[in-house]
Amino acid sequence: MAKHVRVRPADVLLAAALATIGTVGTIGTDRFSPLDRPVDAVAIGFVLVSAAAVVVRRRWPLPVLAVVTAVLSAFLTLGYPYGPIFLPFVVAVFTVAAHRPFRQAALATGATVPFLLVHLFTHPGAIPGLLGVVPATAWAVVPFAVGVAVRLQREARDREQAEAVRERVAGERLRIAQEVHDVVGHGLAAIKMQADVALHLLDRDPDQAQRSLQAISRTATEALSEVRSTLAVVRRKDTDRAPTPGLDRLDDLRRRMTEAGLRVEVETTGTRRELPDAVDVAGYRLVQESLTNVLRHSEQKIATVRLRYDPDAVVIEVSNPDAGDHTGDGTGFGIRGMAERVGSVGGEFFAGRTPDGRFTVRASLPTGGKA
């Protein structure tokens, strides 16, 4: 079975235009010079064959260039008048230069030049000697240069698009790494605290030790579930993504932290509302990471979470009364990760000691006025 040749409608229209212009133009140039061979059916046939070849120029650019070169050379060698017969050749050279590697295109275009020069020795109206070489060669050189420029521009645009894709992939990988860090860090901190309690009370208060071990099991199960959901994003389509955590899950987070030994107070002002997904996740992770830092580093296992819903932003503040250096120098992945996450949604971030002696993490996340 013969392979179906796909052609573009634009190329069909281009070929039709070239055929029309070529036929009318060639007949029109017949009376300009008495030295030319009169236009006849053979000349019009050459014009139509050359124009028709353009239909498949994208499919077979090199064979098309060979065909239009042969037709043009024969047309001029037989002495027919100069005219629109050159246009299909220009289109063919441009196509080769724009869609084939430079070396291949240069060799193919260079091979056409000798055929363009044959008519200088046979055509009665040709410019004699070296003066005729320049205009004949220009019909190949100019469209070749334009085609190369177009190809280079297209390749540069493709490289920019590929770089943008790589940046998006890198950003998604960083986002997943931050998600995994937040989930695992929070889970391990809670597990460690409960394990310490269980070991301490194992002999004196077995019931409390058992409750601590049960809390460890629940925390580990929830953390593993979140990690699986986060990593599954890599393998799923966007429409199949698992639900992401948001500020509406703060009660569950507070429960887990309470089981781990951290007393958490949550204060909300303003009217709760649906938030953009990126802002909702960023807010939840900010609270989660801040509470995890308190659990890890603070001697006073107390934290206050304040949420304020403004018309165009949600303001989150997590504070702890411990004035000690419980977050190190602030250069850890936790603080830096929170700052980057807040910055990714266009928010403002602060982490440090406030005048009242508390260590505070504060972020203002813009919501775009979403109500």
C-alpha positions in Angstrom: 0.0 0.0 0.0 1.4 3.4 -1.0 2.2 5.7 1.8 -0.2 8.6 2.1 1.5 12.0 1.5 0.3 14.6 3.9 0.4 18.2 2.5 -0.5 21.4 4.2 -3.3 23.5 2.9 -1.0 26.6 3.1 1.4 24.9 0.6 -1.5 24.0 -1.7 -2.6 27.6 -1.7 1.0 28.8 -2.2 1.4 26.4 -5.2 -1.8 27.7 -6.7 -0.7 31.3 -6.3 2.7 30.5 -7.9 1.0 28.7 -10.8 -1.4 31.7 -11.4 1.3 34.3 -11.1 3.7 32.2 -13.1 1.3 31.7 -16.0 0.0 35.2 -16.2 3.5 36.7 -15.6 5.2 34.5 -18.2 2.6 35.3 -20.8 3.0 39.0 -19.9 6.8 39.0 -20.3 6.6 37.4 -23.8 6.5 40.8 -25.5 9.2 42.5 -23.6 12.2 41.2 -25.6 12.3 40.0 -29.2 15.4 38.0 -28.4 13.5 35.5 -26.1 11.8 32.4 -27.4 8.1 32.9 -27.7 6.0 31.6 -24.8 4.2 28.4 -25.8 2.5 25.4 -24.2 5.9 23.9 -23.3 6.8 27.1 -21.4 3.5 27.1 -19.5 4.0 23.4 -18.7 7.4 24.2 -17.2 5.8 26.9 -15.0 3.0 24.6 -13.8 5.3 21.7 -13.0 7.6 23.9 -11.0 4.7 25.4 -9.1 3.1 22.0 -8.4 6.3 20.7 -6.9 6.0 23.3 -4.1 3.0 21.4 -2.7 5.3 18.8 -1.1 8.2 21.1 -0.3 8.0 20.4 3.5 7.7 16.6 3.0 10.6 16.3 0.5 12.5 19.6 0.4 15.6 18.3 -1.3 13.8 16.4 -4.2 11.6 19.5 -4.7 14.7 21.7 -5.0 16.1 19.3 -7.5 12.9 19.3 -9.6 12.4 23.1 -9.6 16.1 23.6 -10.4 16.0 21.3 -13.4 12.8 22.9 -14.7 14.2 26.4 -14.3 17.5 25.5 -16.0 15.6 23.9 -18.9 13.3 26.8 -19.2 16.1 29.4 -19.4 18.4 27.2 -21.5 15.6 26.9 -24.1 15.5 30.7 -24.3 12.2 31.4 -22.7 11.9 34.9 -21.1 13.0 35.7 -17.6 10.1 36.1 -15.1 8.0 34.4 -12.4 9.5 31.0 -13.1 12.2 32.0 -10.6 9.7 32.1 -7.7 9.2 28.4 -7.1 13.0 28.1 -7.1 13.2 30.8 -4.4 10.6 29.0 -2.3 12.5 25.7 -2.6 15.8 27.1 -1.6 14.3 28.9 1.4 12.6 25.6 2.5 15.8 23.6 2.3 17.7 26.3 4.3 15.0 26.6 6.9 14.3 22.9 7.5 17.6 21.1 6.8 20.9 21.2 8.7 23.2 24.0 7.5 25.8 21.8 5.9 23.3 19.7 4.0 21.4 22.8 2.9 24.5 24.7 1.8 25.7 21.8 -0.3 22.3 21.3 -1.9 21.9 25.0 -2.7 25.5 25.2 -4.0 24.8 22.3 -6.3 22.0 24.3 -8.0 24.2 27.3 -9.0 26.0 25.6 -12.0 22.5 24.7 -13.4 21.5 28.3 -13.1 24.6 29.4 -15.0 24.1 27.1 -18.0 21.6 29.5 -19.7 24.3 32.2 -19.8 25.8 30.4 -22.7 22.5 29.6 -24.6 20.0 32.3 -23.7 20.1 35.2 -26.2 18.9 37.7 -23.6 21.4 36.7 -20.9 24.0 39.1 -19.5 27.3 38.0 -21.0 30.4 36.9 -19.0 30.9 37.3 -15.3 28.3 40.1 -15.1 25.6 37.4 -15.6 27.0 35.2 -12.8 26.1 37.7 -10.0 22.4 38.0 -10.6 22.0 34.3 -11.4 23.8 33.3 -8.1 21.8 35.9 -6.1 18.6 33.9 -6.8 20.1 31.1 -4.7 22.2 33.0 -2.2 19.5 35.4 -1.0 16.7 32.9 -0.2 19.3 30.6 1.3 20.4 33.3 3.8 16.8 34.2 4.7 16.0 30.5 5.3 19.1 30.0 7.5 18.1 33.1 9.6 14.6 31.7 10.0 15.9 28.3 11.1 18.3 29.8 13.6 15.5 31.9 15.1 13.3 28.9 15.3 16.0 26.8 17.0 16.7 29.7 19.5 13.0 29.8 20.3 12.9 26.0 20.7 15.9 26.2 23.1 14.2 28.9 25.1 11.0 26.7 25.4 13.1 23.7 26.3 14.9 25.7 29.0 11.5 26.9 30.3 10.4 23.3 30.5 13.5 22.3 32.4 13.0 25.2 34.8 9.4 24.1 35.5 10.6 20.5 36.1 13.3 21.7 38.4 10.7 23.9 40.2 8.4 20.9 40.6 11.2 18.7 41.9 12.0 21.4 44.5 8.4 21.7 45.5 8.2 17.9 46.0 11.4 17.9 47.9 10.0 20.7 50.2 6.8 18.7 50.7 8.7 15.6 51.6 10.9 17.5 53.9 8.0 19.1 55.7 6.0 15.8 56.0 9.0 13.7 57.1 10.5 16.3 59.4 7.1 16.9 61.1 6.5 13.2 61.5 9.9 12.3 62.8 9.9 15.1 65.3 6.5 13.9 66.7 7.6 10.3 66.7 10.8 11.1 68.5 8.9 13.1 71.2 6.4 10.3 71.7 9.2 7.7 71.8 11.0 9.6 74.5 7.8 9.8 76.5 7.2 6.0 76.1 10.7 5.1 77.1 10.5 7.4 80.1 7.1 6.0 81.3 7.5 2.4 80.2 8.1 1.1 83.7 6.2 3.7 85.8 3.1 4.2 83.7 2.6 1.5 81.1 -0.8 2.9 80.1 0.6 6.3 79.2 3.5 4.6 77.4 1.0 2.5 75.4 -0.9 5.7 74.4 2.4 7.2 73.3 3.2 4.2 71.2 -0.3 4.4 69.6 0.3 8.0 68.8 3.6 7.0 67.2 1.8 4.5 65.0 -0.9 7.1 64.0 1.7 9.7 63.2 3.9 7.3 61.2 0.8 6.1 59.2 -0.3 9.7 58.4 3.2 10.8 57.4 3.6 7.8 55.1 0.3 8.5 53.5 1.2 12.1 52.9 4.6 11.1 51.4 3.0 8.6 49.1 0.4 11.2 47.9 3.2 13.7 47.3 5.4 11.3 45.4 2.5 10.0 43.4 2.3 13.4 41.8 5.4 12.5 39.8 3.6 9.5 38.2 0.1 10.9 37.9 -1.6 13.4 35.5 -2.6 16.7 37.0 -6.2 15.7 37.0 -5.4 12.6 39.1 -3.5 14.4 41.9 -4.3 13.5 45.4 -5.9 16.2 47.6 -3.3 18.5 49.0 -3.3 19.7 52.6 -4.6 23.2 53.4 -5.5 25.4 56.3 -8.8 23.6 56.8 -6.7 20.7 58.2 -5.1 22.7 61.0 -7.3 20.9 63.6 -5.8 17.6 62.5 -2.3 19.1 62.7 -3.0 20.5 66.2 -4.2 17.1 67.3 -1.1 15.4 66.1 1.2 18.0 67.7 -0.8 17.7 71.0 -0.3 14.0 71.0 3.4 14.6 70.5 3.6 16.8 73.6 3.2 20.3 72.1 0.4 22.5 73.4 -1.0 24.5 70.5 -3.5 27.4 70.6 -5.1 28.5 67.4 -6.7 32.0 67.0 -8.6 33.0 63.9 -9.9 36.4 63.0 -11.8 37.4 59.9 -14.1 35.1 57.9 -12.6 31.8 56.7 -12.9 31.4 53.0 -11.6 29.3 50.2 -8.0 30.1 49.2 -6.0 29.6 46.0 -4.5 26.1 46.1 -0.9 27.3 46.2 -1.6 29.7 49.0 -3.5 27.1 51.0 -0.7 24.6 50.8 2.0 27.2 51.6 0.0 28.3 54.7 -0.4 24.8 56.0 3.2 23.9 55.4 4.3 27.1 57.1 2.4 26.3 60.2 3.5 22.6 60.1 7.2 23.5 59.8 7.0 26.2 62.5 5.3 23.9 65.0 7.8 21.1 64.2 10.7 23.5 64.9 9.1 24.4 68.3 8.7 20.7 69.1 12.3 20.0 68.1 14.2 23.0 69.6 12.1 24.8 72.2 12.2 24.0 75.9 8.7 25.4 76.4 6.4 23.1 74.3 3.9 25.9 73.8 2.9 27.6 70.5 0.3 30.0 69.4 -1.0 30.1 65.8 -2.8 33.2 64.7 -4.7 33.4 61.3 -6.1 36.6 60.0 -8.2 36.7 56.9 -7.8 40.1 55.2 -9.6 41.0 52.0 -6.6 40.4 49.8 -4.3 38.2 52.0 -4.2 35.7 54.8 -1.7 36.5 57.5 -0.2 33.7 59.5 1.8 34.0 62.7 3.3 31.2 64.8 5.0 32.2 68.0 6.7 30.5 70.9 7.6 32.1 74.3 11.0 30.5 74.4 13.7 33.2 73.8 16.5 30.6 73.5 18.2 29.9 70.2 15.9 27.0 69.3 16.0 27.5 65.5 19.8 27.7 65.2 21.1 30.5 63.0 18.1 30.5 60.7 20.0 29.0 57.8 18.5 25.5 58.0 16.4 24.1 55.2 13.3 24.5 57.4 13.5 28.3 57.7 14.9 28.8 54.2 12.3 26.4 52.8 9.5 28.4 54.4 10.9 31.6 53.1 11.1 30.2 49.5 7.7 28.7 49.7 6.2 32.0 50.8 8.1 33.9 48.1 6.9 31.5 45.5 3.3 32.8 46.0 4.4 36.4 46.2 4.1 36.7 50.0 6.2 38.4 52.7 8.1 36.4 55.3 9.7 37.0 58.7 11.3 34.7 61.2 13.1 35.9 64.3 12.7 37.3 67.8 10.1 40.0 68.5 10.4 42.7 71.1 8.3 40.7 73.6 10.9 38.0 73.6 9.0 35.4 71.6 10.4 33.6 68.5 7.9 34.3 65.8 7.4 33.2 62.2 5.1 35.5 60.3 3.9 35.4 56.7 1.5 37.4 54.6 0.2 35.4 51.7 -1.7 37.3 49.0 -5.0 35.8 47.9 -5.8 38.1 45.0 -8.9 39.2 46.7 -10.5 35.8 46.3 -13.5 35.6 48.5 
